[in-house]
Amino acid sequence: MATILVRQLPTGAKVPTRGAVLARRYVCRLGSAEDLTTRIQHTIRDAGWEQIPGAEILGDGAPWIWNAADAHFPGVRQTLDDYPLSEHRYGFAHVLTPTAPARATAWVAEKRAALLTDRVGDALGAVKRMGPRQPTVRQALGQLLHSVESNRNRLDYKEPWHTGLAVGSGSVEGACKHVMQARFKRVGMRWKAQGFLHVLE
């Protein structure tokens, strides 16, 4: 599932703010990544949005999303959703300081602020220099580093954050609940594949 948002981006905003949503489309497809990508392209074309000057693809880090973006939307900004990355940050912080939750929260906030102000290198370097000895802490650190290093060129949050674009996929998560669960998981509902696909599309 994908959510396509058309935003009116602010100009000259003094503080970071998200642009007003002018239009929204939900794209649902059972099948391959190629099937979903094709459906997204058709939706954009049918809505007449192909000439919109700026675009961003926000993903949760799954490789198939970036592969599809490279193949079908070359040159479009790719941004890693901040929420999955936040989970790795919180996971590491709470393993690192299990008896000091306030300290863990402050550490997470500090590193997120570094990402939002385009200081990814500073944040990454500080984490790499930690070198914890405990196996559980090393494992959590490894997961955090992998998430950051494998998406290093998708962590430029400063520009989208300051120009009205999103850095989190809350709208997509909300759509999954609203479009999928609320529609198909009501009490007593039973679906066959044909009927499910008809309503889904």
C-alpha angles and dihedrals in degrees: 000000000000136000120215115202127187110202135190099227117215121242123217095001112173094207131034111273138160119249120248114267110243098175139004134196129184116211117197126178136164110213138046131348087253091058092051093046091051090051091050091051092050091049092051092047095046091050092050094239098130093101097051103128101223131041140173133192112209115196139172094234100269107147093226090063093056092043091053091046092052092048101043107020105037115181095019115130113259118207128184112230108252094218100068088044089051089055090058091047093050091044092054095042094052093047090048094050106019094163096046109058093166090056091048092051091049091050091051092048091050093052093045090052089053091054093047091053095047097256096127093137092055093050094045094047092050091051094047092053093057096082099184119201101207112096095225092051092047090051093051090046091051091054091049093048092047091052092050100040096045090053099034094132092049097058100081094121097156097078099046091040091054097041101050101264123127128256095187132055099222090130091058093047090048091050091054089056096041101039102031111026099033091047102040106026103059120136113287096006119145122181136198118206094251095052093042093053092046092056093038093056 
